[in-house]
Amino acid sequence: MNQTMLFSDIKKKLVDANIFGKLKKKKIKIITDHSEEVNSSALLVINNNRKYKKVYLKKAINKGLEAIITNNYFKNIKITQIVVKDLDKEILKLLNSRQSFNPKKSIAITGTNGKTSATWYLAQICKYNKIPTKLTGTLGFYKNNKKLKNTFLTTPSNLELYQFANSNIKNNDIFISEASSHGLHQGRYNNLNIDIAAITNLSHDHFDYHKTFRSYVESKMLLFTKVLNKNGTAVVNSRLKNYKYFVSKIKSRNLKLITFGAKDVYFTQTKLLTLNILGKKYFIKDLKFNNIQKENLECAIACALAIKIKINNIIKTLVKLKSAPGRFEEIIYKKKSSKIIIDYAHTPDAMENVLKSYTNKSFKPSLVFGCGGERDKSKRKKMSVIANKYAKKVYLTDDNPRNENADLIRKTLKKYCQKAREISNRRLAIQTAILEMHQKDILIIAGKGHEKYQIIKNKNYLFDDFKVAKDFIK
């Protein structure tokens, strides 16, 4: 049976460690490799193979840090040092000792777009079936659908994931996480038990990191070939161009397979909306989701089946489900009988999907968008071409320019979207777009979604697309 671990317990757990200084009889609250997260109850992990800068250690000590575990002894540092040869191995010993119980089931969902929505829907399905959950992804860390804290990464570090997912007591938790291509490629799921792996879709993204689409796909594939345990279930979208490739990899490992979009879980629409599950048809009333939302919901339903939630219990929850913050989030503009849509769309595929969702033969929505600085530049032309094709009016503005020249970003976008109007100030761009809306119009504000800040140079400025739009129409 696992007990709370004290710093003084480390000597018994790591018998080969060289300990310099005193280990107090004090509870270890967190093991972290991030110096910004430390306090006097943290154990900081420093891997010298990753060229750790001593200046970060000094900052951590100023924040109250009292102990580190490392594979390199630091001279002239007046805190306790636990020095080991194989750092990863010894850290895993401590983690297993502190939190030896896995969740009842663990689910990781990857894909270019839709990860947040699919995980969000799944967590709600669990909630309405009184199943405890832990959820982590772009929106932060959640327990039973209540937010605990923010995260700066879609997939947190390996240490964060492990300590959030696992427990020191036996539990019935369902752990749900978004698996980014970066997180998979960098091994952030190492030593975690994943029972169900799902993929929503694949399109252009993160070429600044992966360089080629093939490399990007292979990083996503790691969830199925390396991370998912040998008795696990793979959940795959039949609409993937790479569907057969994924299935061949899954079958080579003799994994269970659930296909959504066709075969096992999919929606069809005639006069009535029909949900097809494992060969049976269920008529669904009052589900006001567009096609993209339904596709993400199919993924969530397939995952719910994989964790053995009964079909009828899943169906009962569907009309209660709400979209994730910043995903097709609606503001009703009563004065003009119109809608303002806030969406995180920041890839070509997501941009096209959100615009087409509100387009018909005689109508096109208007669009406010920009592209983030110091991120995949190759998608900028594609996004501008899509905006030019599917939007009635386009307002080019700044996203998160970071340290890149915002004027040059907009200039590139304008080159491929000639009809666009440049308004660098995002607040003014949103306000102008709203002022120029017609009756029964639709305005899409894309790119930032749930984000509550704008990154300019090295500073975060408070900025919330939803709040800016909502406040302006009051």
One Martini backbone bead per residue (centre of mass of N, CA, C, O) as a GRO file, in nm:
protein
  474
    1MET     BB    1   0.096   0.037   0.024
    2ASN     BB    2   0.071   0.363  -0.028
    3GLN     BB    3   0.253   0.643   0.079
    4THR     BB    4   0.355   0.919   0.190
    5MET     BB    5   0.624   1.115   0.081
    6LEU     BB    6   0.938   1.184   0.198
    7PHE     BB    7   1.247   1.303   0.181
    8SER     BB    8   1.364   1.085   0.389
    9ASP     BB    9   1.279   0.831   0.201
   10ILE     BB   10   1.491   0.832  -0.032
   11LYS     BB   11   1.719   0.661   0.097
   12LYS     BB   12   1.549   0.391   0.072
   13LYS     BB   13   1.473   0.401  -0.237
   14LEU     BB   14   1.786   0.518  -0.304
   15VAL     BB   15   2.065   0.338  -0.236
   16ASP     BB   16   2.273   0.467  -0.473
   17ALA     BB   17   2.270   0.741  -0.362
   18ASN     BB   18   2.409   1.064  -0.338
   19ILE     BB   19   2.404   1.258  -0.036
   20PHE     BB   20   2.383   1.619  -0.004
   21GLY     BB   21   2.270   1.664   0.290
   22LYS     BB   22   1.941   1.717   0.413
   23LEU     BB   23   1.654   1.509   0.477
   24LYS     BB   24   1.344   1.581   0.538
   25LYS     BB   25   1.040   1.551   0.732
   26LYS     BB   26   0.885   1.601   0.433
   27LYS     BB   27   0.660   1.658   0.200
   28ILE     BB   28   0.616   1.564  -0.130
   29LYS     BB   29   0.432   1.743  -0.373
   30ILE     BB   30   0.660   1.771  -0.611
   31ILE     BB   31   0.785   1.655  -0.927
   32THR     BB   32   1.022   1.855  -1.119
   33ASP     BB   33   1.166   2.024  -1.432
   34HIS     BB   34   1.044   2.313  -1.336
   35SER     BB   35   1.152   2.608  -1.193
   36GLU     BB   36   0.867   2.765  -1.178
   37GLU     BB   37   0.719   2.528  -0.976
   38VAL     BB   38   0.862   2.587  -0.717
   39ASN     BB   39   0.926   2.492  -0.371
   40SER     BB   40   0.981   2.362  -0.054
   41SER     BB   41   0.801   2.087  -0.170
   42ALA     BB   42   1.009   2.040  -0.397
   43LEU     BB   43   1.148   1.828  -0.658
   44LEU     BB   44   1.424   1.885  -0.856
   45VAL     BB   45   1.497   1.808  -1.189
   46ILE     BB   46   1.842   1.752  -1.317
   47ASN     BB   47   1.964   1.727  -1.649
   48ASN     BB   48   2.282   1.750  -1.776
   49ASN     BB   49   2.225   1.647  -2.078
   50ARG     BB   50   2.039   1.933  -2.114
   51LYS     BB   51   2.188   2.191  -2.037
   52TYR     BB   52   2.167   2.320  -1.759
   53LYS     BB   53   2.106   2.626  -1.614
   54LYS     BB   54   2.215   2.778  -1.327
   55VAL     BB   55   2.017   3.021  -1.320
   56TYR     BB   56   1.761   2.848  -1.263
   57LEU     BB   57   1.849   2.741  -0.989
   58LYS     BB   58   1.871   3.015  -0.847
   59LYS     BB   59   1.572   3.087  -0.883
   60ALA     BB   60   1.461   2.843  -0.724
   61ILE     BB   61   1.597   2.910  -0.454
   62ASN     BB   62   1.448   3.188  -0.426
   63LYS     BB   63   1.162   3.011  -0.407
   64GLY     BB   64   1.258   2.764  -0.179
   65LEU     BB   65   1.438   2.554  -0.261
   66GLU     BB   66   1.588   2.235  -0.106
   67ALA     BB   67   1.583   2.010  -0.354
   68ILE     BB   68   1.774   1.779  -0.560
   69ILE     BB   69   1.782   1.578  -0.864
   70THR     BB   70   2.084   1.430  -1.012
   71ASN     BB   71   2.373   1.373  -1.256
   72ASN     BB   72   2.501   1.641  -1.112
   73TYR     BB   73   2.725   1.812  -0.932
   74PHE     BB   74   2.696   2.114  -0.743
   75LYS     BB   75   2.876   2.380  -0.681
   76ASN     BB   76   2.799   2.614  -0.447
   77ILE     BB   77   2.529   2.468  -0.323
   78LYS     BB   78   2.287   2.526  -0.046
   79ILE     BB   79   2.158   2.231  -0.108
   80THR     BB   80   2.009   1.943  -0.153
   81GLN     BB   81   2.172   1.650  -0.304
   82ILE     BB   82   2.073   1.402  -0.548
   83VAL     BB   83   2.295   1.161  -0.676
   84VAL     BB   84   2.275   0.999  -0.997
   85LYS     BB   85   2.307   0.807  -1.279
   86ASP     BB   86   1.998   0.710  -1.340
   87LEU     BB   87   1.754   0.926  -1.355
   88ASP     BB   88   1.502   0.797  -1.483
   89LYS     BB   89   1.497   0.543  -1.304
   90GLU     BB   90   1.478   0.690  -1.022
   91ILE     BB   91   1.224   0.853  -1.072
   92LEU     BB   92   1.038   0.612  -1.124
   93LYS     BB   93   1.061   0.497  -0.842
   94LEU     BB   94   0.930   0.738  -0.698
   95LEU     BB   95   0.662   0.744  -0.850
   96ASN     BB   96   0.575   0.449  -0.785
   97SER     BB   97   0.578   0.497  -0.477
   98ARG     BB   98   0.379   0.743  -0.458
   99GLN     BB   99   0.209   0.636  -0.744
  100SER     BB  100   0.084   0.308  -0.790
  101PHE     BB  101  -0.196   0.403  -0.921
  102ASN     BB  102  -0.390   0.360  -1.171
  103PRO     BB  103  -0.618   0.416  -1.363
  104LYS     BB  104  -0.873   0.246  -1.484
  105LYS     BB  105  -0.856   0.447  -1.740
  106SER     BB  106  -0.672   0.542  -2.044
  107ILE     BB  107  -0.681   0.839  -2.260
  108ALA     BB  108  -0.564   0.920  -2.598
  109ILE     BB  109  -0.584   1.216  -2.809
  110THR     BB  110  -0.536   1.273  -3.148
  111GLY     BB  111  -0.463   1.542  -3.380
  112THR     BB  112  -0.498   1.834  -3.537
  113ASN     BB  113  -0.809   1.833  -3.484
  114GLY     BB  114  -1.045   1.790  -3.201
  115LYS     BB  115  -0.927   1.708  -2.925
  116THR     BB  116  -1.076   1.894  -2.729
  117SER     BB  117  -1.365   1.812  -2.802
  118ALA     BB  118  -1.349   1.507  -2.755
  119THR     BB  119  -1.261   1.521  -2.455
  120TRP     BB  120  -1.498   1.698  -2.357
  121TYR     BB  121  -1.728   1.505  -2.430
  122LEU     BB  122  -1.628   1.261  -2.269
  123ALA     BB  123  -1.631   1.394  -1.987
  124GLN     BB  124  -1.941   1.443  -1.994
  125ILE     BB  125  -2.036   1.155  -2.027
  126CYS     BB  126  -1.915   1.067  -1.759
  127LYS     BB  127  -2.058   1.261  -1.570
  128TYR     BB  128  -2.359   1.160  -1.647
  129ASN     BB  129  -2.239   0.859  -1.535
  130LYS     BB  130  -2.067   0.889  -1.269
  131ILE     BB  131  -1.762   0.932  -1.376
  132PRO     BB  132  -1.451   0.976  -1.294
  133THR     BB  133  -1.223   1.252  -1.385
  134LYS     BB  134  -0.930   1.323  -1.586
  135LEU     BB  135  -0.816   1.630  -1.750
  136THR     BB  136  -0.591   1.702  -2.033
  137GLY     BB  137  -0.497   2.017  -2.209
  138THR     BB  138  -0.534   2.314  -2.357
  139LEU     BB  139  -0.735   2.406  -2.106
  140GLY     BB  140  -0.609   2.203  -1.892
  141PHE     BB  141  -0.686   2.104  -1.562
  142TYR     BB  142  -0.920   1.835  -1.473
  143LYS     BB  143  -1.179   1.756  -1.223
  144ASN     BB  144  -1.479   1.675  -1.282
  145ASN     BB  145  -1.497   1.945  -1.475
  146LYS     BB  146  -1.288   2.101  -1.291
  147LYS     BB  147  -1.075   2.350  -1.264
  148LEU     BB  148  -0.729   2.376  -1.155
  149LYS     BB  149  -0.538   2.449  -1.416
  150ASN     BB  150  -0.311   2.555  -1.623
  151THR     BB  151  -0.155   2.522  -1.952
  152PHE     BB  152   0.120   2.552  -2.197
  153LEU     BB  153   0.048   2.254  -2.286
  154THR     BB  154  -0.119   2.014  -2.433
  155THR     BB  155   0.126   1.830  -2.344
  156PRO     BB  156   0.263   1.763  -2.080
  157SER     BB  157   0.485   1.659  -1.898
  158ASN     BB  158   0.574   1.360  -1.780
  159LEU     BB  159   0.556   1.435  -1.480
  160GLU     BB  160   0.276   1.563  -1.487
  161LEU     BB  161   0.115   1.329  -1.603
  162TYR     BB  162   0.180   1.114  -1.392
  163GLN     BB  163   0.080   1.280  -1.133
  164PHE     BB  164  -0.214   1.318  -1.242
  165ALA     BB  165  -0.302   1.023  -1.314
  166ASN     BB  166  -0.191   0.913  -1.062
  167SER     BB  167  -0.210   0.729  -0.744
  168ASN     BB  168  -0.223   0.645  -0.380
  169ILE     BB  169  -0.500   0.512  -0.472
  170LYS     BB  170  -0.755   0.338  -0.537
  171ASN     BB  171  -0.947   0.372  -0.853
  172ASN     BB  172  -1.212   0.510  -1.103
  173ASP     BB  173  -1.057   0.661  -1.305
  174ILE     BB  174  -1.063   0.871  -1.594
  175PHE     BB  175  -0.807   0.929  -1.823
  176ILE     BB  176  -0.773   1.237  -2.015
  177SER     BB  177  -0.590   1.314  -2.325
  178GLU     BB  178  -0.383   1.523  -2.513
  179ALA     BB  179  -0.194   1.430  -2.809
  180SER     BB  180   0.078   1.559  -2.925
  181SER     BB  181   0.331   1.554  -3.146
  182HIS     BB  182   0.543   1.656  -2.951
  183GLY     BB  183   0.479   1.470  -2.709
  184LEU     BB  184   0.535   1.204  -2.862
  185HIS     BB  185   0.824   1.264  -2.971
  186GLN     BB  186   0.930   1.341  -2.655
  187GLY     BB  187   0.809   1.121  -2.443
  188ARG     BB  188   0.555   1.204  -2.241
  189TYR     BB  189   0.441   0.882  -2.221
  190ASN     BB  190   0.638   0.761  -2.052
  191ASN     BB  191   0.524   0.512  -1.831
  192LEU     BB  192   0.237   0.512  -1.938
  193ASN     BB  193  -0.094   0.395  -1.919
  194ILE     BB  194  -0.258   0.312  -2.229
  195ASP     BB  195  -0.581   0.190  -2.342
  196ILE     BB  196  -0.669   0.443  -2.530
  197ALA     BB  197  -0.652   0.530  -2.881
  198ALA     BB  198  -0.697   0.840  -3.070
  199ILE     BB  199  -0.809   0.978  -3.398
  200THR     BB  200  -0.938   1.247  -3.578
  201ASN     BB  201  -0.701   1.385  -3.764
  202LEU     BB  202  -0.519   1.505  -4.075
  203SER     BB  203  -0.302   1.792  -4.116
  204HIS     BB  204  -0.168   2.090  -4.142
  205ASP     BB  205   0.115   2.102  -3.906
  206HIS     BB  206   0.416   2.172  -3.754
  207PHE     BB  207   0.659   2.219  -3.975
  208ASP     BB  208   0.870   2.362  -3.793
  209TYR     BB  209   0.929   2.077  -3.650
  210HIS     BB  210   0.882   1.825  -3.869
  211LYS     BB  211   0.898   1.945  -4.190
  212THR     BB  212   0.708   1.690  -4.252
  213PHE     BB  213   0.429   1.503  -4.297
  214ARG     BB  214   0.548   1.228  -4.238
  215SER     BB  215   0.669   1.302  -3.960
  216TYR     BB  216   0.401   1.385  -3.834
  217VAL     BB  217   0.257   1.111  -3.864
  218GLU     BB  218   0.466   0.940  -3.705
  219SER     BB  219   0.414   1.081  -3.437
  220LYS     BB  220   0.117   0.995  -3.415
  221MET     BB  221   0.170   0.683  -3.440
  222LEU     BB  222   0.306   0.636  -3.157
  223LEU     BB  223   0.041   0.593  -3.000
  224PHE     BB  224   0.004   0.295  -3.141
  225THR     BB  225   0.311   0.166  -3.142
  226LYS     BB  226   0.408   0.261  -2.827
  227VAL     BB  227   0.195   0.363  -2.607
  228LEU     BB  228  -0.006   0.160  -2.646
  229ASN     BB  229  -0.111  -0.105  -2.512
  230LYS     BB  230  -0.134  -0.447  -2.597
  231ASN     BB  231  -0.458  -0.437  -2.482
  232GLY     BB  232  -0.566  -0.221  -2.657
  233THR     BB  233  -0.757   0.057  -2.803
  234ALA     BB  234  -0.842   0.165  -3.126
  235VAL     BB  235  -0.937   0.496  -3.254
  236VAL     BB  236  -1.068   0.555  -3.590
  237ASN     BB  237  -1.089   0.754  -3.869
  238SER     BB  238  -1.225   0.685  -4.183
  239ARG     BB  239  -1.141   0.974  -4.322
  240LEU     BB  240  -0.864   0.904  -4.346
  241LYS     BB  241  -0.613   0.882  -4.575
  242ASN     BB  242  -0.446   0.685  -4.357
  243TYR     BB  243  -0.627   0.448  -4.257
  244LYS     BB  244  -0.487   0.185  -4.364
  245TYR     BB  245  -0.219   0.237  -4.224
  246PHE     BB  246  -0.322   0.234  -3.936
  247VAL     BB  247  -0.454  -0.046  -3.944
  248SER     BB  248  -0.197  -0.208  -4.006
  249LYS     BB  249  -0.053  -0.131  -3.741
  250ILE     BB  250  -0.270  -0.236  -3.548
  251LYS     BB  251  -0.279  -0.533  -3.651
  252SER     BB  252   0.027  -0.596  -3.592
  253ARG     BB  253  -0.063  -0.575  -3.263
  254ASN     BB  254  -0.354  -0.688  -3.198
  255LEU     BB  255  -0.560  -0.468  -3.179
  256LYS     BB  256  -0.823  -0.307  -3.105
  257LEU     BB  257  -1.106  -0.182  -3.316
  258ILE     BB  258  -1.248   0.148  -3.369
  259THR     BB  259  -1.476   0.291  -3.604
  260PHE     BB  260  -1.526   0.614  -3.718
  261GLY     BB  261  -1.758   0.735  -3.977
  262ALA     BB  262  -1.785   0.421  -3.972
  263LYS     BB  263  -1.927   0.116  -3.892
  264ASP     BB  264  -1.945   0.173  -3.556
  265VAL     BB  265  -1.947   0.511  -3.567
  266TYR     BB  266  -2.229   0.713  -3.695
  267PHE     BB  267  -2.371   0.969  -3.875
  268THR     BB  268  -2.701   1.035  -4.009
  269GLN     BB  269  -2.895   1.232  -4.262
  270THR     BB  270  -3.225   1.300  -4.305
  271LYS     BB  271  -3.490   1.370  -4.140
  272LEU     BB  272  -3.319   1.218  -3.932
  273LEU     BB  273  -3.105   1.174  -3.677
  274THR     BB  274  -2.849   0.919  -3.694
  275LEU     BB  275  -2.714   0.670  -3.478
  276ASN     BB  276  -2.449   0.448  -3.544
  277ILE     BB  277  -2.416   0.137  -3.346
  278LEU     BB  278  -2.314  -0.162  -3.403
  279GLY     BB  279  -2.570  -0.187  -3.628
  280LYS     BB  280  -2.741   0.033  -3.484
  281LYS     BB  281  -3.027   0.250  -3.453
  282TYR     BB  282  -3.043   0.604  -3.346
  283PHE     BB  283  -3.259   0.855  -3.260
  284ILE     BB  284  -3.187   1.209  -3.269
  285LYS     BB  285  -3.269   1.481  -3.064
  286ASP     BB  286  -3.162   1.809  -3.031
  287LEU     BB  287  -2.885   1.820  -3.208
  288LYS     BB  288  -2.688   2.127  -3.243
  289PHE     BB  289  -2.473   2.016  -3.466
  290ASN     BB  290  -2.223   2.011  -3.662
  291ASN     BB  291  -2.018   1.815  -3.850
  292ILE     BB  292  -1.763   1.855  -3.678
  293GLN     BB  293  -1.888   1.797  -3.403
  294LYS     BB  294  -1.989   1.511  -3.478
  295GLU     BB  295  -1.711   1.390  -3.532
  296ASN     BB  296  -1.603   1.434  -3.240
  297LEU     BB  297  -1.834   1.274  -3.108
  298GLU     BB  298  -1.774   1.001  -3.230
  299CYS     BB  299  -1.507   0.968  -3.082
  300ALA     BB  300  -1.623   0.983  -2.793
  301ILE     BB  301  -1.814   0.741  -2.821
  302ALA     BB  302  -1.601   0.529  -2.886
  303CYS     BB  303  -1.453   0.567  -2.612
  304ALA     BB  304  -1.698   0.498  -2.434
  305LEU     BB  305  -1.717   0.207  -2.532
  306ALA     BB  306  -1.422   0.124  -2.442
  307ILE     BB  307  -1.522   0.188  -2.124
  308LYS     BB  308  -1.822   0.054  -2.097
  309ILE     BB  309  -2.048   0.229  -2.190
  310LYS     BB  310  -2.364   0.234  -2.239
  311ILE     BB  311  -2.545   0.321  -2.502
  312ASN     BB  312  -2.797   0.450  -2.359
  313ASN     BB  313  -2.615   0.630  -2.171
  314ILE     BB  314  -2.496   0.795  -2.396
  315ILE     BB  315  -2.753   0.907  -2.539
  316LYS     BB  316  -2.871   1.067  -2.289
  317THR     BB  317  -2.630   1.293  -2.303
  318LEU     BB  318  -2.621   1.453  -2.580
  319VAL     BB  319  -2.818   1.707  -2.519
  320LYS     BB  320  -2.610   1.813  -2.277
  321LEU     BB  321  -2.390   1.899  -2.453
  322LYS     BB  322  -2.093   2.100  -2.465
  323SER     BB  323  -1.882   2.307  -2.582
  324ALA     BB  324  -1.585   2.410  -2.592
  325PRO     BB  325  -1.394   2.654  -2.529
  326GLY     BB  326  -1.344   2.805  -2.841
  327ARG     BB  327  -1.566   2.603  -2.984
  328PHE     BB  328  -1.810   2.713  -3.151
  329GLU     BB  329  -1.867   2.986  -3.004
  330GLU     BB  330  -2.162   3.158  -2.917
  331ILE     BB  331  -2.297   3.483  -3.015
  332ILE     BB  332  -2.579   3.666  -2.972
  333TYR     BB  333  -2.698   3.924  -3.204
  334LYS     BB  334  -2.992   4.070  -3.168
  335LYS     BB  335  -2.991   4.343  -3.322
  336LYS     BB  336  -2.903   4.152  -3.602
  337SER     BB  337  -2.975   3.853  -3.602
  338SER     BB  338  -2.691   3.729  -3.507
  339LYS     BB  339  -2.355   3.577  -3.529
  340ILE     BB  340  -2.079   3.492  -3.311
  341ILE     BB  341  -1.771   3.314  -3.371
  342ILE     BB  342  -1.561   3.125  -3.161
  343ASP     BB  343  -1.235   3.004  -3.281
  344TYR     BB  344  -0.926   2.807  -3.288
  345ALA     BB  345  -0.859   2.830  -3.574
  346HIS     BB  346  -0.498   2.753  -3.695
  347THR     BB  347  -0.562   2.591  -3.954
  348PRO     BB  348  -0.653   2.516  -4.264
  349ASP     BB  349  -0.867   2.300  -4.196
  350ALA     BB  350  -1.015   2.455  -3.970
  351MET     BB  351  -1.086   2.704  -4.137
  352GLU     BB  352  -1.256   2.559  -4.350
  353ASN     BB  353  -1.461   2.424  -4.161
  354VAL     BB  354  -1.583   2.679  -4.025
  355LEU     BB  355  -1.671   2.823  -4.287
  356LYS     BB  356  -1.846   2.586  -4.414
  357SER     BB  357  -2.050   2.565  -4.169
  358TYR     BB  358  -2.155   2.884  -4.269
  359THR     BB  359  -2.217   2.779  -4.565
  360ASN     BB  360  -2.390   2.861  -4.869
  361LYS     BB  361  -2.503   2.936  -5.178
  362SER     BB  362  -2.599   3.248  -5.054
  363PHE     BB  363  -2.364   3.226  -4.817
  364LYS     BB  364  -2.120   3.418  -4.623
  365PRO     BB  365  -1.892   3.465  -4.397
  366SER     BB  366  -1.707   3.639  -4.175
  367LEU     BB  367  -1.349   3.740  -4.098
  368VAL     BB  368  -1.120   3.698  -3.823
  369PHE     BB  369  -0.754   3.704  -3.875
  370GLY     BB  370  -0.440   3.534  -3.804
  371CYS     BB  371  -0.087   3.474  -3.737
  372GLY     BB  372   0.150   3.328  -3.571
  373GLY     BB  373   0.447   3.369  -3.433
  374GLU     BB  374   0.697   3.139  -3.447
  375ARG     BB  375   0.554   2.958  -3.665
  376ASP     BB  376   0.421   2.793  -3.910
  377LYS     BB  377   0.463   2.946  -4.224
  378SER     BB  378   0.338   2.746  -4.448
  379LYS     BB  379   0.019   2.811  -4.368
  380ARG     BB  380  -0.048   3.105  -4.456
  381LYS     BB  381  -0.131   3.081  -4.751
  382LYS     BB  382  -0.360   2.875  -4.714
  383MET     BB  383  -0.537   3.049  -4.523
  384SER     BB  384  -0.579   3.286  -4.722
  385VAL     BB  385  -0.712   3.130  -4.951
  386ILE     BB  386  -0.951   3.033  -4.781
  387ALA     BB  387  -1.058   3.307  -4.695
  388ASN     BB  388  -1.105   3.415  -4.989
  389LYS     BB  389  -1.316   3.187  -5.063
  390TYR     BB  390  -1.522   3.168  -4.784
  391ALA     BB  391  -1.523   3.478  -4.735
  392LYS     BB  392  -1.672   3.782  -4.757
  393LYS     BB  393  -1.509   3.910  -4.513
  394VAL     BB  394  -1.174   4.038  -4.427
  395TYR     BB  395  -0.982   4.060  -4.113
  396LEU     BB  396  -0.666   4.156  -4.060
  397THR     BB  397  -0.465   4.042  -3.784
  398ASP     BB  398  -0.343   3.984  -3.474
  399ASP     BB  399  -0.229   3.741  -3.285
  400ASN     BB  400   0.078   3.595  -3.193
  401PRO     BB  401   0.369   3.746  -3.276
  402ARG     BB  402   0.576   3.793  -3.083
  403ASN     BB  403   0.906   3.834  -3.232
  404GLU     BB  404   0.762   3.900  -3.478
  405ASN     BB  405   0.669   4.075  -3.756
  406ALA     BB  406   0.347   4.173  -3.792
  407ASP     BB  407   0.347   4.318  -4.067
  408LEU     BB  408   0.465   4.074  -4.230
  409ILE     BB  409   0.244   3.874  -4.176
  410ARG     BB  410   0.013   4.040  -4.305
  411LYS     BB  411   0.146   4.073  -4.583
  412THR     BB  412   0.135   3.772  -4.654
  413LEU     BB  413  -0.172   3.738  -4.631
  414LYS     BB  414  -0.255   3.965  -4.835
  415LYS     BB  415  -0.131   3.841  -5.093
  416TYR     BB  416  -0.368   3.589  -5.071
  417CYS     BB  417  -0.586   3.832  -4.963
  418GLN     BB  418  -0.695   4.103  -5.121
  419LYS     BB  419  -0.980   4.169  -4.970
  420ALA     BB  420  -0.845   4.242  -4.726
  421ARG     BB  421  -0.838   4.400  -4.403
  422GLU     BB  422  -0.620   4.596  -4.220
  423ILE     BB  423  -0.603   4.539  -3.848
  424SER     BB  424  -0.383   4.518  -3.604
  425ASN     BB  425  -0.586   4.568  -3.389
  426ARG     BB  426  -0.783   4.335  -3.252
  427ARG     BB  427  -1.008   4.493  -3.120
  428LEU     BB  428  -1.072   4.673  -3.367
  429ALA     BB  429  -1.132   4.443  -3.564
  430ILE     BB  430  -1.375   4.329  -3.412
  431GLN     BB  431  -1.544   4.590  -3.395
  432THR     BB  432  -1.561   4.646  -3.700
  433ALA     BB  433  -1.693   4.378  -3.783
  434ILE     BB  434  -1.950   4.423  -3.613
  435LEU     BB  435  -2.042   4.699  -3.731
  436GLU     BB  436  -2.050   4.552  -4.041
  437MET     BB  437  -2.289   4.398  -3.985
  438HIS     BB  438  -2.565   4.229  -4.082
  439GLN     BB  439  -2.845   4.096  -4.116
  440LYS     BB  440  -2.811   3.770  -4.061
  441ASP     BB  441  -2.522   3.731  -3.968
  442ILE     BB  442  -2.169   3.607  -3.983
  443LEU     BB  443  -1.900   3.590  -3.741
  444ILE     BB  444  -1.555   3.497  -3.748
  445ILE     BB  445  -1.328   3.431  -3.474
  446ALA     BB  446  -0.994   3.338  -3.528
  447GLY     BB  447  -0.716   3.140  -3.342
  448LYS     BB  448  -0.777   3.166  -3.001
  449GLY     BB  449  -1.038   3.126  -2.849
  450HIS     BB  450  -0.969   3.055  -2.511
  451GLU     BB  451  -0.774   3.269  -2.494
  452LYS     BB  452  -0.644   3.531  -2.244
  453TYR     BB  453  -0.416   3.620  -2.456
  454GLN     BB  454  -0.138   3.822  -2.587
  455ILE     BB  455   0.162   3.779  -2.779
  456ILE     BB  456   0.414   4.036  -2.730
  457LYS     BB  457   0.691   3.943  -2.755
  458ASN     BB  458   0.754   3.873  -2.398
  459LYS     BB  459   0.438   3.934  -2.361
  460ASN     BB  460   0.137   3.911  -2.171
  461TYR     BB  461  -0.186   4.005  -2.277
  462LEU     BB  462  -0.490   4.072  -2.203
  463PHE     BB  463  -0.707   3.850  -2.406
  464ASP     BB  464  -1.061   3.811  -2.519
  465ASP     BB  465  -1.260   3.748  -2.771
  466PHE     BB  466  -1.531   3.699  -2.631
  467LYS     BB  467  -1.531   3.954  -2.445
  468VAL     BB  468  -1.496   4.170  -2.661
  469ALA     BB  469  -1.757   4.102  -2.816
  470LYS     BB  470  -1.963   4.104  -2.585
  471ASP     BB  471  -1.910   4.396  -2.483
  472PHE     BB  472  -1.973   4.548  -2.758
  473ILE     BB  473  -2.297   4.445  -2.769
  474LYS     BB  474  -2.430   4.574  -2.502
   0.00000   0.00000   0.00000
